[in-house]
Amino acid sequence: MNTSTENILREVGKVIVGKEETLEKILMTVLSRGHVLLDDVPGTGKTTTALAFSRALGLRYGRIQFTPDVLPSDIVGFSMYQKAEGKFVYQPGAVMTNLLLADEINRTSSKTQSALLEVMEERQVTVDGQTHKLPEPFVVIATQNPVGSAGTQLLPQAQLDRFMVRLEMGYPDFASQVNILRDRQSGDPLQTVQTVCSAEELMAMQAQAQQVHTADALLEYVTKLAEASRRHPLVVLGISPRGAQQQRSADAPQTRFLSPDAQRLFPALLRQQCERFPLAAAQRRNVQHINVHNDFIIQAKGRSFNGFLPVIAEKTAYIPRLRSHTLRRSDFAIRSGFSPRGKGAP
């Protein structure tokens, strides 16, 4: 499986430059049969990432551009009366695919957003009392833009809880931005992505990931991390039992499960699983203010692996921004600078 994952990341890396860690987390989520929420400013490569993964994985790809007039039937399908047959026949919706890109998911109504609840959790749709299974494998990669709240609907916690991770693409560093500009002078790098995996091979890797053994001591460690999030004074909703299970599942594809692995993935899970108190939002307590090591890891240290308390690599947890939509660059006069796509424009 290691060779296959390396090939997939290499192909996607042809398009998404300098974001190796983010791509690894997305692939781990796919192998864990989870769903991904990409939350970042326009032009940072969210949609392109989903397209690149669909090509590299050889998956049937579907896209929903969420707008206020999108209906639930556009997503799950509907029944249409066929006069020749004298009965209603199910017409599949956009979810009948392998990789579904839910683009700008927060720009549609709550009614339409709720159509994805059964889809993401049970991998099926129910229309007029009839249940239809989704094709396997199935993964949702959703995007949303935290800038510009006009016409948007915040995702309810029940919806966020169905995403395994919530990630930011972030701006590229200087060298990566130069490479992006150079690569796009002669064409679209997306066209160079080769299919290095099939749907059947991906399902086999998912099955292999589910067989990874996790020691009880490490299961207790993940549980203590979840409990620490529920006791935090600035968090009104901590990690749910489903979220704790997703934390364990996200580590499984690595074929090893050590405390540093849990800590490296914990911020991405925490960001979409937890909800801040209004006081935290009012104080603009977001990414840089919540310290994972002090607030969660030390509380959960208990029985640490091999008798030591690992040092966390990522010092901050990604807490949802609620209504403030505050970015990391909010301390500056400019809320968001040029995106990679913006810098490439003439």
C-alpha positions, 0 to 999 in steps of 0.5 A: 500500500505504501507504493500506491499511496506514494504514486497517488501523492506524486501525481496530485503533487504535480498540480498542488505544489508545496502542500505535501502534508495537506495532501497526505491528510486528505489521502489518509481520510479517503483511505479511512472512508471519511469525508473532507471539508476544505475551508479557505479563501478563493484561489488556493486550490481547493477545487483543483485538489479534488479534481487531481485526486479524482484523476489519480485515483481513477474515480468517477467524479461528480460536482455540485456547485451549491447556490441558493436555488439548488434543491435536495432532489438535485443531490439525491435524485427524484422519481419520475412517472414513466408512462410507457412502464406505468410506474415511477422510476428513480432518476439518480442525483449527483451523489451517484458517483465515487468522488463528489465535490460539494463546491461552496457548500455553505452557499446553499440553503440548510434544507439542501445541506441536510440532503447530504446527512444520510449520504455521508453517514449511511452511504445511501439515499432514500427517495419516496420510501425506496433506498438506493445504495451509493457506489463504492468507494464514495467520498465527499470533498466539500469546499467553503469560503470563509470570506464574504458571508453574504448569501451563506448558511453556516453548516450545522454541527450535525453536518460538520460532525460527518466530516472527518477533517477540516483543512486549510490549503493556505498560501504557498511559500515563495518558492512554491508560488514561483513554481506554480507560475512557471508550471502554468505558462505552457499549459494546465498541469491538471492535464498531466495527472495520470491515473495510478489507482483504480476504484477496486484497488482503492477499496482494497487499500481501505479494507487493509487500513481497517485491519490495522491493529491499535493497542488499548493504551492508544485507544485510551489516549485518543479517548482522553484527547476527546474528553479534554476537548469536552472540558475546555472552557472555551469550547461548548461542544467537544469531540463527539464519540463519532469524532473520536472514532474518526480520529482513530480511523484517520491514523490507521492507514499509516500501518502504525499508530503512535502518539505523535501520529494522533497529535499530528492529525488531532488539530484537523479533527478538532477544528471541525468537531468543536464549537467555541463559546460565543465569548471565544469568538468575540475575543477572536480566539481562533487558530493561534490562541488555542494551544493543543499541547497545553490545553489537551495533550497534557490533560490527556497524557495519562498512559503515554506510549513507551512511557514518554510524553511526545512533543507535539509538532503542531502547537495550535488547533484549528477551532471553527470560526463561527460568525467572525470568519476570522482569518490568520491574516486578520491582524492586518489591514488586508483580510486576505492577500492575493491567492495563488490563482490571483497572482497568476492572473495578468 
